[in-house]
Protein backbone atom coordinates (compact mmCIF):
# COMPACT_ATOMS: atom_id res chain seq x y z
CA UNK A 1 0.00 0.00 0.00
CA UNK A 2 1.57 3.29 -1.06
CA UNK A 3 1.80 6.42 1.07
CA UNK A 4 -1.00 8.30 -0.67
CA UNK A 5 -3.44 5.42 -0.28
CA UNK A 6 -2.58 5.08 3.40
CA UNK A 7 -3.03 8.82 3.80
CA UNK A 8 -6.46 8.70 2.16
CA UNK A 9 -7.63 5.85 4.39
CA UNK A 10 -6.31 7.61 7.48
CA UNK A 11 -8.10 10.81 6.58
CA UNK A 12 -11.37 8.97 5.92
CA UNK A 13 -11.16 7.35 9.35
CA UNK A 14 -10.23 10.73 10.80
CA UNK A 15 -13.42 12.30 9.42
CA UNK A 16 -15.64 9.46 10.58
CA UNK A 17 -14.33 9.10 14.11
CA UNK A 18 -13.08 12.64 14.71
CA UNK A 19 -16.05 14.56 13.35
CA UNK A 20 -19.12 12.32 13.23
CA UNK A 21 -18.24 9.83 15.94
CA UNK A 22 -18.94 12.06 18.95
CA UNK A 23 -22.55 12.60 19.93
CA UNK A 24 -21.70 15.60 22.08
CA UNK A 25 -19.45 17.40 19.60
CA UNK A 26 -21.01 20.06 17.44
CA UNK A 27 -20.82 19.33 13.73
CA UNK A 28 -18.11 21.23 11.95
CA UNK A 29 -18.93 23.52 9.06
CA UNK A 30 -17.30 22.79 5.72
CA UNK A 31 -14.77 25.54 6.34
CA UNK A 32 -13.96 24.19 9.82
CA UNK A 33 -13.67 20.65 8.49
CA UNK A 34 -11.27 21.85 5.81
CA UNK A 35 -9.31 23.63 8.51
CA UNK A 36 -9.14 20.41 10.49
CA UNK A 37 -7.68 18.51 7.52
CA UNK A 38 -5.14 21.27 7.00
CA UNK A 39 -4.29 21.46 10.69
CA UNK A 40 -3.38 17.78 10.92
CA UNK A 41 -1.84 17.29 7.46
CA UNK A 42 1.86 16.43 7.77
CA UNK A 43 2.32 16.61 3.99
CA UNK A 44 2.18 20.41 4.05
CA UNK A 45 5.77 20.82 5.25
CA UNK A 46 8.99 20.53 3.27
CA UNK A 47 9.93 17.75 3.58
CA UNK A 48 6.72 16.10 4.73
CA UNK A 49 6.50 15.24 8.39
CA UNK A 50 5.19 18.23 10.34
CA UNK A 51 1.72 19.69 10.75
CA UNK A 52 0.22 22.43 12.88
CA UNK A 53 -0.63 19.69 15.37
CA UNK A 54 3.02 18.74 15.73
CA UNK A 55 3.54 21.80 17.94
CA UNK A 56 -0.10 22.32 18.93
CA UNK A 57 -1.36 18.84 19.75
CA UNK A 58 -4.77 18.04 21.27
CA UNK A 59 -3.22 15.77 23.91
CA UNK A 60 -1.00 18.64 25.09
CA UNK A 61 -3.71 21.25 25.39
CA UNK A 62 -3.00 22.18 21.76
CA UNK A 63 0.55 23.12 22.72
CA UNK A 64 3.82 21.27 22.07
CA UNK A 65 3.82 17.65 23.31
CA UNK A 66 7.66 17.65 23.50
CA UNK A 67 7.78 18.77 27.12
CA UNK A 68 11.50 17.94 27.47
CA UNK A 69 12.43 20.92 25.29
CA UNK A 70 11.85 24.60 26.10
CA UNK A 71 11.17 25.38 22.42
CA UNK A 72 9.91 23.44 19.42
CA UNK A 73 11.87 21.59 16.76
CA UNK A 74 10.85 22.13 13.15
CA UNK A 75 10.57 19.60 10.35
CA UNK A 76 14.33 19.92 9.71
CA UNK A 77 16.13 18.08 12.53
CA UNK A 78 18.24 20.44 14.59
CA UNK A 79 16.30 23.57 13.66
CA UNK A 80 14.47 25.12 16.58
CA UNK A 81 12.38 28.16 17.24
CA UNK A 82 13.39 30.49 20.03
CA UNK A 83 10.12 30.51 21.96
CA UNK A 84 7.83 28.03 23.67
CA UNK A 85 4.80 27.06 21.55
CA UNK A 86 1.64 28.62 23.01
CA UNK A 87 -1.68 26.80 23.02
CA UNK A 88 -3.84 27.12 19.91
CA UNK A 89 -6.94 26.35 21.98
CA UNK A 90 -8.98 29.35 23.14
CA UNK A 91 -6.73 31.64 21.06
CA UNK A 92 -9.79 32.63 19.05
CA UNK A 93 -11.01 34.71 21.98
CA UNK A 94 -8.02 37.06 21.90
CA UNK A 95 -9.09 40.32 20.27
CA UNK A 96 -7.42 41.76 17.19
CA UNK A 97 -4.09 43.32 18.08
CA UNK A 98 -4.24 46.99 18.95
CA UNK A 99 -1.77 49.50 20.36
CA UNK A 100 -3.61 52.57 21.59
CA UNK A 101 -2.42 55.10 24.15
CA UNK A 102 0.74 53.04 24.72
CA UNK A 103 -1.26 49.93 25.69
CA UNK A 104 -1.06 46.75 23.61
CA UNK A 105 -3.98 44.34 23.68
CA UNK A 106 -4.64 41.05 21.90
CA UNK A 107 -3.05 39.58 18.85
CA UNK A 108 -1.34 36.23 18.30
CA UNK A 109 2.13 34.87 19.05
CA UNK A 110 3.89 35.82 22.27
CA UNK A 111 4.81 39.21 20.84
CA UNK A 112 1.53 40.05 19.09
CA UNK A 113 3.10 40.22 15.64
CA UNK A 114 0.07 38.58 14.03
CA UNK A 115 -3.12 40.60 14.38
CA UNK A 116 -5.44 37.58 14.46
CA UNK A 117 -5.63 33.82 14.00
CA UNK A 118 -5.81 34.00 10.21
CA UNK A 119 -2.60 35.99 10.04
CA UNK A 120 -0.98 33.65 12.58
CA UNK A 121 -1.86 30.59 10.49
CA UNK A 122 0.06 31.97 7.51
CA UNK A 123 3.37 32.10 9.33
CA UNK A 124 4.53 28.57 10.27
CA UNK A 125 4.23 27.13 6.75
CA UNK A 126 6.91 29.50 5.45
CA UNK A 127 9.12 29.64 8.53
CA UNK A 128 12.43 27.77 7.95
CA UNK A 129 12.57 26.66 11.59
CA UNK A 130 9.02 25.29 11.44
CA UNK A 131 7.41 23.80 8.32
CA UNK A 132 10.12 25.12 5.98
CA UNK A 133 8.16 25.62 2.74
CA UNK A 134 10.09 27.90 0.34
CA UNK A 135 6.96 29.73 -0.80
CA UNK A 136 3.16 29.72 -0.81
CA UNK A 137 3.00 27.86 -4.12
CA UNK A 138 4.66 24.80 -2.57
CA UNK A 139 1.96 24.60 0.10
CA UNK A 140 -0.83 24.98 -2.44
CA UNK A 141 0.71 22.33 -4.70
CA UNK A 142 0.65 19.87 -1.78
CA UNK A 143 -3.00 20.71 -1.16
CA UNK A 144 -3.79 20.09 -4.83
CA UNK A 145 -2.63 16.46 -4.54
CA UNK A 146 -4.29 15.87 -1.18
CA UNK A 147 -7.33 13.66 -0.64
CA UNK A 148 -9.37 16.69 0.50
CA UNK A 149 -8.67 18.94 -2.49
CA UNK A 150 -12.34 18.69 -3.48
CA UNK A 151 -13.39 20.07 -0.12
CA UNK A 152 -10.77 22.79 -0.47
CA UNK A 153 -12.23 23.89 -3.80
CA UNK A 154 -15.78 23.74 -2.43
CA UNK A 155 -14.77 26.17 0.31
CA UNK A 156 -12.18 28.28 -1.50
CA UNK A 157 -13.16 27.95 -5.14
CA UNK A 158 -10.95 26.70 -8.00
CA UNK A 159 -7.25 27.13 -7.33
CA UNK A 160 -6.23 29.73 -9.88
CA UNK A 161 -4.48 32.30 -7.68
CA UNK A 162 -1.85 31.13 -5.18
CA UNK A 163 -2.18 34.11 -2.86
CA UNK A 164 -5.96 33.81 -2.69
CA UNK A 165 -5.77 30.06 -2.10
CA UNK A 166 -3.15 30.54 0.64
CA UNK A 167 -5.30 33.16 2.37
CA UNK A 168 -8.32 30.86 2.19
CA UNK A 169 -6.24 28.04 3.66
CA UNK A 170 -5.31 30.24 6.62
CA UNK A 171 -8.92 31.33 7.10
CA UNK A 172 -10.02 27.68 7.24
CA UNK A 173 -7.39 26.82 9.86
CA UNK A 174 -8.51 29.80 11.92
CA UNK A 175 -12.12 28.66 11.59
CA UNK A 176 -11.22 25.21 12.89
CA UNK A 177 -9.29 26.77 15.76
CA UNK A 178 -12.45 28.68 16.61
CA UNK A 179 -14.57 25.52 16.77
CA UNK A 180 -15.77 23.67 19.85
CA UNK A 181 -13.07 21.04 19.32
CA UNK A 182 -10.46 23.48 20.64
CA UNK A 183 -12.69 25.53 22.93
CA UNK A 184 -14.62 23.08 25.03
CA UNK A 185 -15.22 24.79 28.40
CA UNK A 186 -15.60 21.39 30.09
CA UNK A 187 -13.23 21.83 33.04
CA UNK A 188 -14.02 21.32 36.68
CA UNK A 189 -13.92 25.09 37.05
CA UNK A 190 -16.70 25.40 34.46
CA UNK A 191 -18.81 22.76 36.17
CA UNK A 192 -18.36 24.45 39.55
CA UNK A 193 -19.39 27.77 38.04
CA UNK A 194 -22.48 26.04 36.64
CA UNK A 195 -23.30 24.54 40.04
CA UNK A 196 -22.62 20.99 38.85
CA UNK A 197 -19.51 20.26 40.92
CA UNK A 198 -17.70 21.51 44.01
CA UNK A 199 -14.12 22.58 44.74
CA UNK A 200 -12.13 20.67 47.33
CA UNK A 201 -10.93 22.54 50.40
CA UNK A 202 -7.48 23.01 48.84
CA UNK A 203 -8.98 24.23 45.55
CA UNK A 204 -11.16 26.72 47.42
CA UNK A 205 -8.11 27.99 49.29
CA UNK A 206 -6.22 28.26 46.01
CA UNK A 207 -9.05 30.21 44.40
CA UNK A 208 -9.06 32.66 47.31
CA UNK A 209 -5.29 33.12 47.06
CA UNK A 210 -5.45 33.35 43.24
CA UNK A 211 -7.89 36.25 43.59
CA UNK A 212 -6.22 37.69 46.70
CA UNK A 213 -2.71 37.54 48.11
CA UNK A 214 -1.26 35.77 45.07
CA UNK A 215 -2.43 38.64 42.81
CA UNK A 216 -2.83 36.12 39.97
CA UNK A 217 -6.17 37.51 38.86
CA UNK A 218 -4.68 40.95 38.28
CA UNK A 219 -3.45 39.64 34.91
CA UNK A 220 -5.25 36.29 34.69
CA UNK A 221 -8.75 37.64 35.13
CA UNK A 222 -11.10 35.14 36.73
CA UNK A 223 -14.33 37.09 36.48
CA UNK A 224 -14.84 37.63 32.74
CA UNK A 225 -13.04 39.26 29.87
CA UNK A 226 -11.63 42.65 30.72
CA UNK A 227 -14.79 43.84 32.39
CA UNK A 228 -17.03 42.57 29.62
CA UNK A 229 -15.02 43.96 26.69
CA UNK A 230 -16.46 41.27 24.45
CA UNK A 231 -20.09 41.59 25.32
CA UNK A 232 -21.04 41.40 28.98
CA UNK A 233 -21.40 39.05 31.92
CA UNK A 234 -21.79 35.95 29.73
CA UNK A 235 -18.28 36.33 28.34
CA UNK A 236 -16.17 33.21 28.82
CA UNK A 237 -13.55 33.25 31.56
CA UNK A 238 -10.12 32.70 30.03
CA UNK A 239 -7.86 33.91 32.86
CA UNK A 240 -6.06 36.60 30.86
CA UNK A 241 -6.08 40.37 30.51
CA UNK A 242 -4.91 40.08 26.86
CA UNK A 243 -2.14 42.54 27.69
CA UNK A 244 1.66 42.44 27.71
CA UNK A 245 4.00 42.42 30.71
CA UNK A 246 7.69 41.98 31.51
CA UNK A 247 7.71 39.48 34.37
CA UNK A 248 11.46 39.71 34.86
CA UNK A 249 12.12 36.19 33.64
CA UNK A 250 15.76 35.11 33.45
CA UNK A 251 17.29 34.25 30.10
CA UNK A 252 16.93 30.57 29.29
CA UNK A 253 20.31 29.08 28.39
CA UNK A 254 19.17 25.49 27.91
CA UNK A 255 19.78 23.63 24.66
CA UNK A 256 18.73 24.55 22.00
CA UNK A 257 18.44 28.16 23.16
CA UNK A 258 22.09 27.96 24.16
CA UNK A 259 22.96 27.91 20.44
CA UNK A 260 21.71 31.46 19.95
CA UNK A 261 24.38 34.18 19.80
CA UNK A 262 25.43 34.82 23.42
CA UNK A 263 24.28 38.45 23.49
CA UNK A 264 20.88 37.75 21.92
CA UNK A 265 18.09 39.38 23.91
CA UNK A 266 14.42 38.66 23.22
CA UNK A 267 12.70 42.05 23.33
CA UNK A 268 9.21 40.62 22.82
CA UNK A 269 6.58 43.25 22.05
CA UNK A 270 9.22 45.99 22.04
CA UNK A 271 11.06 44.26 19.22
CA UNK A 272 7.89 44.14 17.12
CA UNK A 273 6.82 47.72 17.75
CA UNK A 274 10.26 49.26 17.95
CA UNK A 275 9.19 50.93 21.20
CA UNK A 276 11.71 50.83 24.04
CA UNK A 277 9.00 51.11 26.68
CA UNK A 278 7.62 47.75 25.52
CA UNK A 279 10.92 45.85 25.63
CA UNK A 280 10.74 42.53 27.45
CA UNK A 281 6.95 42.40 27.43
CA UNK A 282 5.07 39.28 26.35
CA UNK A 283 1.39 38.50 26.06
CA UNK A 284 -0.45 37.20 29.10
CA UNK A 285 -1.50 33.68 28.06
CA UNK A 286 -4.86 32.22 28.98
CA UNK A 287 -4.75 29.50 31.62
CA UNK A 288 -7.20 27.05 30.09
CA UNK A 289 -5.66 23.54 30.13
CA UNK A 290 -2.52 25.07 31.62
CA UNK A 291 -1.61 21.80 33.37
CA UNK A 292 -1.23 20.12 29.95
CA UNK A 293 1.18 22.63 28.45
CA UNK A 294 4.59 22.49 30.20
CA UNK A 295 7.15 23.97 30.03
CA UNK A 296 5.89 27.46 30.80
CA UNK A 297 6.57 31.09 29.90
CA UNK A 298 7.64 32.42 26.51
CA UNK A 299 11.10 30.84 26.80
CA UNK A 300 10.05 27.59 28.51
CA UNK A 301 12.29 28.30 31.50
CA UNK A 302 9.82 27.15 34.17
CA UNK A 303 8.99 23.45 34.08
CA UNK A 304 6.11 22.97 36.50
CA UNK A 305 3.16 25.00 37.72
CA UNK A 306 4.65 24.87 41.21
CA UNK A 307 7.80 26.50 39.83
CA UNK A 308 5.72 29.16 38.09
CA UNK A 309 3.88 30.10 41.27
CA UNK A 310 7.12 30.00 43.25
CA UNK A 311 8.74 32.38 40.76
CA UNK A 312 5.86 34.84 41.05
CA UNK A 313 6.06 34.53 44.82
CA UNK A 314 9.84 34.88 45.27
CA UNK A 315 11.34 36.54 42.19
CA UNK A 316 12.70 39.50 44.17
CA UNK A 317 14.22 37.53 47.04
CA UNK A 318 18.01 37.83 46.59
CA UNK A 319 19.88 34.72 45.51
CA UNK A 320 16.90 32.66 44.36
CA UNK A 321 16.72 33.58 40.68
CA UNK A 322 19.01 34.86 37.96
CA UNK A 323 18.49 38.49 36.90
CA UNK A 324 15.91 39.38 34.24
CA UNK A 325 16.85 38.99 30.60
CA UNK A 326 15.38 42.45 29.99
CA UNK A 327 15.91 44.65 33.02
CA UNK A 328 13.78 47.62 31.96
CA UNK A 329 9.99 47.66 32.21
CA UNK A 330 9.88 44.83 34.79
CA UNK A 331 6.53 44.53 36.53
CA UNK A 332 7.31 45.23 40.19
CA UNK A 333 3.73 45.65 41.42
CA UNK A 334 2.12 42.26 40.89
CA UNK A 335 4.86 39.77 41.68
CA UNK A 336 8.24 39.45 43.32
CA UNK A 337 7.86 38.85 47.07
CA UNK A 338 4.28 37.89 47.85
CA UNK A 339 4.90 36.11 51.15
CA UNK A 340 3.09 32.90 50.22
CA UNK A 341 3.97 29.70 52.06
CA UNK A 342 4.81 26.53 50.14
CA UNK A 343 1.40 25.04 51.00
CA UNK A 344 -0.29 28.20 49.74
CA UNK A 345 1.64 27.88 46.48
CA UNK A 346 0.39 24.29 46.27
CA UNK A 347 -3.18 25.47 46.77
CA UNK A 348 -2.92 27.91 43.87
CA UNK A 349 -1.59 25.09 41.70
CA UNK A 350 -4.50 22.87 42.78
CA UNK A 351 -6.93 25.59 41.72
CA UNK A 352 -5.25 25.93 38.32
CA UNK A 353 -5.53 22.16 37.82
CA UNK A 354 -9.31 22.66 37.75
CA UNK A 355 -8.94 24.54 34.44
CA UNK A 356 -8.34 21.30 32.46
CA UNK A 357 -11.08 20.30 30.01
CA UNK A 358 -12.77 16.91 30.11
CA UNK A 359 -13.68 16.81 33.80
CA UNK A 360 -16.28 14.26 34.86
CA UNK A 361 -17.80 14.72 38.33
CA UNK A 362 -17.56 11.77 40.67
CA UNK A 363 -20.59 10.37 42.43
CA UNK A 364 -20.00 12.48 45.49
CA UNK A 365 -19.04 15.63 43.64
CA UNK A 366 -22.22 17.59 44.00
CA UNK A 367 -23.09 21.10 43.01
CA UNK A 368 -23.18 24.19 45.10
CA UNK A 369 -19.64 25.31 44.37
CA UNK A 370 -20.72 28.51 42.72
CA UNK A 371 -22.58 29.89 39.78
CA UNK A 372 -21.51 32.04 36.88
CA UNK A 373 -20.94 32.20 33.18
CA UNK A 374 -18.44 30.40 31.07
SEKOL-109233 format. One line per field, with one value per residue (C-alpha): residue number from 1; residue in one letter; y, z, x. Coordinates in Angstrom, 2 decimals, decimal comma. Example, Ala and Ser with C-alpha at 12.3 -4.5 7.8 and 13.67 -1.06 7.14 Angstrom:
BEGIN
seq	(1|2)
type	(A|S)
c2	(-4,50|-1,06)
c3	(7,80|7,14)
c1	(12,30|13,67)
This chain:
BEGIN
seq	(1|2|3|4|5|6|7|8|9|10|11|12|13|14|15|16|17|18|19|20|21|22|23|24|25|26|27|28|29|30|31|32|33|34|35|36|37|38|39|40|41|42|43|44|45|46|47|48|49|50|51|52|53|54|55|56|57|58|59|60|61|62|63|64|65|66|67|68|69|70|71|72|73|74|75|76|77|78|79|80|81|82|83|84|85|86|87|88|89|90|91|92|93|94|95|96|97|98|99|100|101|102|103|104|105|106|107|108|109|110|111|112|113|114|115|116|117|118|119|120|121|122|123|124|125|126|127|128|129|130|131|132|133|134|135|136|137|138|139|140|141|142|143|144|145|146|147|148|149|150|151|152|153|154|155|156|157|158|159|160|161|162|163|164|165|166|167|168|169|170|171|172|173|174|175|176|177|178|179|180|181|182|183|184|185|186|187|188|189|190|191|192|193|194|195|196|197|198|199|200|201|202|203|204|205|206|207|208|209|210|211|212|213|214|215|216|217|218|219|220|221|222|223|224|225|226|227|228|229|230|231|232|233|234|235|236|237|238|239|240|241|242|243|244|245|246|247|248|249|250|251|252|253|254|255|256|257|258|259|260|261|262|263|264|265|266|267|268|269|270|271|272|273|274|275|276|277|278|279|280|281|282|283|284|285|286|287|288|289|290|291|292|293|294|295|296|297|298|299|300|301|302|303|304|305|306|307|308|309|310|311|312|313|314|315|316|317|318|319|320|321|322|323|324|325|326|327|328|329|330|331|332|333|334|335|336|337|338|339|340|341|342|343|344|345|346|347|348|349|350|351|352|353|354|355|356|357|358|359|360|361|362|363|364|365|366|367|368|369|370|371|372|373|374)
type	(X|X|X|X|X|X|X|X|X|X|X|X|X|X|X|X|X|X|X|X|X|X|X|X|X|X|X|X|X|X|X|X|X|X|X|X|X|X|X|X|X|X|X|X|X|X|X|X|X|X|X|X|X|X|X|X|X|X|X|X|X|X|X|X|X|X|X|X|X|X|X|X|X|X|X|X|X|X|X|X|X|X|X|X|X|X|X|X|X|X|X|X|X|X|X|X|X|X|X|X|X|X|X|X|X|X|X|X|X|X|X|X|X|X|X|X|X|X|X|X|X|X|X|X|X|X|X|X|X|X|X|X|X|X|X|X|X|X|X|X|X|X|X|X|X|X|X|X|X|X|X|X|X|X|X|X|X|X|X|X|X|X|X|X|X|X|X|X|X|X|X|X|X|X|X|X|X|X|X|X|X|X|X|X|X|X|X|X|X|X|X|X|X|X|X|X|X|X|X|X|X|X|X|X|X|X|X|X|X|X|X|X|X|X|X|X|X|X|X|X|X|X|X|X|X|X|X|X|X|X|X|X|X|X|X|X|X|X|X|X|X|X|X|X|X|X|X|X|X|X|X|X|X|X|X|X|X|X|X|X|X|X|X|X|X|X|X|X|X|X|X|X|X|X|X|X|X|X|X|X|X|X|X|X|X|X|X|X|X|X|X|X|X|X|X|X|X|X|X|X|X|X|X|X|X|X|X|X|X|X|X|X|X|X|X|X|X|X|X|X|X|X|X|X|X|X|X|X|X|X|X|X|X|X|X|X|X|X|X|X|X|X|X|X|X|X|X|X|X|X|X|X|X|X|X|X|X|X|X|X|X|X|X|X|X|X|X|X|X|X|X|X|X|X)
c2	(0,00|3,29|6,42|8,30|5,42|5,08|8,82|8,70|5,85|7,61|10,81|8,97|7,35|10,73|12,30|9,46|9,10|12,64|14,56|12,32|9,83|12,06|12,60|15,60|17,40|20,06|19,33|21,23|23,52|22,79|25,54|24,19|20,65|21,85|23,63|20,41|18,51|21,27|21,46|17,78|17,29|16,43|16,61|20,41|20,82|20,53|17,75|16,10|15,24|18,23|19,69|22,43|19,69|18,74|21,80|22,32|18,84|18,04|15,77|18,64|21,25|22,18|23,12|21,27|17,65|17,65|18,77|17,94|20,92|24,60|25,38|23,44|21,59|22,13|19,60|19,92|18,08|20,44|23,57|25,12|28,16|30,49|30,51|28,03|27,06|28,62|26,80|27,12|26,35|29,35|31,64|32,63|34,71|37,06|40,32|41,76|43,32|46,99|49,50|52,57|55,10|53,04|49,93|46,75|44,34|41,05|39,58|36,23|34,87|35,82|39,21|40,05|40,22|38,58|40,60|37,58|33,82|34,00|35,99|33,65|30,59|31,97|32,10|28,57|27,13|29,50|29,64|27,77|26,66|25,29|23,80|25,12|25,62|27,90|29,73|29,72|27,86|24,80|24,60|24,98|22,33|19,87|20,71|20,09|16,46|15,87|13,66|16,69|18,94|18,69|20,07|22,79|23,89|23,74|26,17|28,28|27,95|26,70|27,13|29,73|32,30|31,13|34,11|33,81|30,06|30,54|33,16|30,86|28,04|30,24|31,33|27,68|26,82|29,80|28,66|25,21|26,77|28,68|25,52|23,67|21,04|23,48|25,53|23,08|24,79|21,39|21,83|21,32|25,09|25,40|22,76|24,45|27,77|26,04|24,54|20,99|20,26|21,51|22,58|20,67|22,54|23,01|24,23|26,72|27,99|28,26|30,21|32,66|33,12|33,35|36,25|37,69|37,54|35,77|38,64|36,12|37,51|40,95|39,64|36,29|37,64|35,14|37,09|37,63|39,26|42,65|43,84|42,57|43,96|41,27|41,59|41,40|39,05|35,95|36,33|33,21|33,25|32,70|33,91|36,60|40,37|40,08|42,54|42,44|42,42|41,98|39,48|39,71|36,19|35,11|34,25|30,57|29,08|25,49|23,63|24,55|28,16|27,96|27,91|31,46|34,18|34,82|38,45|37,75|39,38|38,66|42,05|40,62|43,25|45,99|44,26|44,14|47,72|49,26|50,93|50,83|51,11|47,75|45,85|42,53|42,40|39,28|38,50|37,20|33,68|32,22|29,50|27,05|23,54|25,07|21,80|20,12|22,63|22,49|23,97|27,46|31,09|32,42|30,84|27,59|28,30|27,15|23,45|22,97|25,00|24,87|26,50|29,16|30,10|30,00|32,38|34,84|34,53|34,88|36,54|39,50|37,53|37,83|34,72|32,66|33,58|34,86|38,49|39,38|38,99|42,45|44,65|47,62|47,66|44,83|44,53|45,23|45,65|42,26|39,77|39,45|38,85|37,89|36,11|32,90|29,70|26,53|25,04|28,20|27,88|24,29|25,47|27,91|25,09|22,87|25,59|25,93|22,16|22,66|24,54|21,30|20,30|16,91|16,81|14,26|14,72|11,77|10,37|12,48|15,63|17,59|21,10|24,19|25,31|28,51|29,89|32,04|32,20|30,40)
c3	(0,00|-1,06|1,07|-0,67|-0,28|3,40|3,80|2,16|4,39|7,48|6,58|5,92|9,35|10,80|9,42|10,58|14,11|14,71|13,35|13,23|15,94|18,95|19,93|22,08|19,60|17,44|13,73|11,95|9,06|5,72|6,34|9,82|8,49|5,81|8,51|10,49|7,52|7,00|10,69|10,92|7,46|7,77|3,99|4,05|5,25|3,27|3,58|4,73|8,39|10,34|10,75|12,88|15,37|15,73|17,94|18,93|19,75|21,27|23,91|25,09|25,39|21,76|22,72|22,07|23,31|23,50|27,12|27,47|25,29|26,10|22,42|19,42|16,76|13,15|10,35|9,71|12,53|14,59|13,66|16,58|17,24|20,03|21,96|23,67|21,55|23,01|23,02|19,91|21,98|23,14|21,06|19,05|21,98|21,90|20,27|17,19|18,08|18,95|20,36|21,59|24,15|24,72|25,69|23,61|23,68|21,90|18,85|18,30|19,05|22,27|20,84|19,09|15,64|14,03|14,38|14,46|14,00|10,21|10,04|12,58|10,49|7,51|9,33|10,27|6,75|5,45|8,53|7,95|11,59|11,44|8,32|5,98|2,74|0,34|-0,80|-0,81|-4,12|-2,57|0,10|-2,44|-4,70|-1,78|-1,16|-4,83|-4,54|-1,18|-0,64|0,50|-2,49|-3,48|-0,12|-0,47|-3,80|-2,43|0,31|-1,50|-5,14|-8,00|-7,33|-9,88|-7,68|-5,18|-2,86|-2,69|-2,10|0,64|2,37|2,19|3,66|6,62|7,10|7,24|9,86|11,92|11,59|12,89|15,76|16,61|16,77|19,85|19,32|20,64|22,93|25,03|28,40|30,09|33,04|36,68|37,05|34,46|36,17|39,55|38,04|36,64|40,04|38,85|40,92|44,01|44,74|47,33|50,40|48,84|45,55|47,42|49,29|46,01|44,40|47,31|47,06|43,24|43,59|46,70|48,11|45,07|42,81|39,97|38,86|38,28|34,91|34,69|35,13|36,73|36,48|32,74|29,87|30,72|32,39|29,62|26,69|24,45|25,32|28,98|31,92|29,73|28,34|28,82|31,56|30,03|32,86|30,86|30,51|26,86|27,69|27,71|30,71|31,51|34,37|34,86|33,64|33,45|30,10|29,29|28,39|27,91|24,66|22,00|23,16|24,16|20,44|19,95|19,80|23,42|23,49|21,92|23,91|23,22|23,33|22,82|22,05|22,04|19,22|17,12|17,75|17,95|21,20|24,04|26,68|25,52|25,63|27,45|27,43|26,35|26,06|29,10|28,06|28,98|31,62|30,09|30,13|31,62|33,37|29,95|28,45|30,20|30,03|30,80|29,90|26,51|26,80|28,51|31,50|34,17|34,08|36,50|37,72|41,21|39,83|38,09|41,27|43,25|40,76|41,05|44,82|45,27|42,19|44,17|47,04|46,59|45,51|44,36|40,68|37,96|36,90|34,24|30,60|29,99|33,02|31,96|32,21|34,79|36,53|40,19|41,42|40,89|41,68|43,32|47,07|47,85|51,15|50,22|52,06|50,14|51,00|49,74|46,48|46,27|46,77|43,87|41,70|42,78|41,72|38,32|37,82|37,75|34,44|32,46|30,01|30,11|33,80|34,86|38,33|40,67|42,43|45,49|43,64|44,00|43,01|45,10|44,37|42,72|39,78|36,88|33,18|31,07)
c1	(0,00|1,57|1,80|-1,00|-3,44|-2,58|-3,03|-6,46|-7,63|-6,31|-8,10|-11,37|-11,16|-10,23|-13,42|-15,64|-14,33|-13,08|-16,05|-19,12|-18,24|-18,94|-22,55|-21,70|-19,45|-21,01|-20,82|-18,11|-18,93|-17,30|-14,77|-13,96|-13,67|-11,27|-9,31|-9,14|-7,68|-5,14|-4,29|-3,38|-1,84|1,86|2,32|2,18|5,77|8,99|9,93|6,72|6,50|5,19|1,72|0,22|-0,63|3,02|3,54|-0,10|-1,36|-4,77|-3,22|-1,00|-3,71|-3,00|0,55|3,82|3,82|7,66|7,78|11,50|12,43|11,85|11,17|9,91|11,87|10,85|10,57|14,33|16,13|18,24|16,30|14,47|12,38|13,39|10,12|7,83|4,80|1,64|-1,68|-3,84|-6,94|-8,98|-6,73|-9,79|-11,01|-8,02|-9,09|-7,42|-4,09|-4,24|-1,77|-3,61|-2,42|0,74|-1,26|-1,06|-3,98|-4,64|-3,05|-1,34|2,13|3,89|4,81|1,53|3,10|0,07|-3,12|-5,44|-5,63|-5,81|-2,60|-0,98|-1,86|0,06|3,37|4,53|4,23|6,91|9,12|12,43|12,57|9,02|7,41|10,12|8,16|10,09|6,96|3,16|3,00|4,66|1,96|-0,83|0,71|0,65|-3,00|-3,79|-2,63|-4,29|-7,33|-9,37|-8,67|-12,34|-13,39|-10,77|-12,23|-15,78|-14,77|-12,18|-13,16|-10,95|-7,25|-6,23|-4,48|-1,85|-2,18|-5,96|-5,77|-3,15|-5,30|-8,32|-6,24|-5,31|-8,92|-10,02|-7,39|-8,51|-12,12|-11,22|-9,29|-12,45|-14,57|-15,77|-13,07|-10,46|-12,69|-14,62|-15,22|-15,60|-13,23|-14,02|-13,92|-16,70|-18,81|-18,36|-19,39|-22,48|-23,30|-22,62|-19,51|-17,70|-14,12|-12,13|-10,93|-7,48|-8,98|-11,16|-8,11|-6,22|-9,05|-9,06|-5,29|-5,45|-7,89|-6,22|-2,71|-1,26|-2,43|-2,83|-6,17|-4,68|-3,45|-5,25|-8,75|-11,10|-14,33|-14,84|-13,04|-11,63|-14,79|-17,03|-15,02|-16,46|-20,09|-21,04|-21,40|-21,79|-18,28|-16,17|-13,55|-10,12|-7,86|-6,06|-6,08|-4,91|-2,14|1,66|4,00|7,69|7,71|11,46|12,12|15,76|17,29|16,93|20,31|19,17|19,78|18,73|18,44|22,09|22,96|21,71|24,38|25,43|24,28|20,88|18,09|14,42|12,70|9,21|6,58|9,22|11,06|7,89|6,82|10,26|9,19|11,71|9,00|7,62|10,92|10,74|6,95|5,07|1,39|-0,45|-1,50|-4,86|-4,75|-7,20|-5,66|-2,52|-1,61|-1,23|1,18|4,59|7,15|5,89|6,57|7,64|11,10|10,05|12,29|9,82|8,99|6,11|3,16|4,65|7,80|5,72|3,88|7,12|8,74|5,86|6,06|9,84|11,34|12,70|14,22|18,01|19,88|16,90|16,72|19,01|18,49|15,91|16,85|15,38|15,91|13,78|9,99|9,88|6,53|7,31|3,73|2,12|4,86|8,24|7,86|4,28|4,90|3,09|3,97|4,81|1,40|-0,29|1,64|0,39|-3,18|-2,92|-1,59|-4,50|-6,93|-5,25|-5,53|-9,31|-8,94|-8,34|-11,08|-12,77|-13,68|-16,28|-17,80|-17,56|-20,59|-20,00|-19,04|-22,22|-23,09|-23,18|-19,64|-20,72|-22,58|-21,51|-20,94|-18,44)
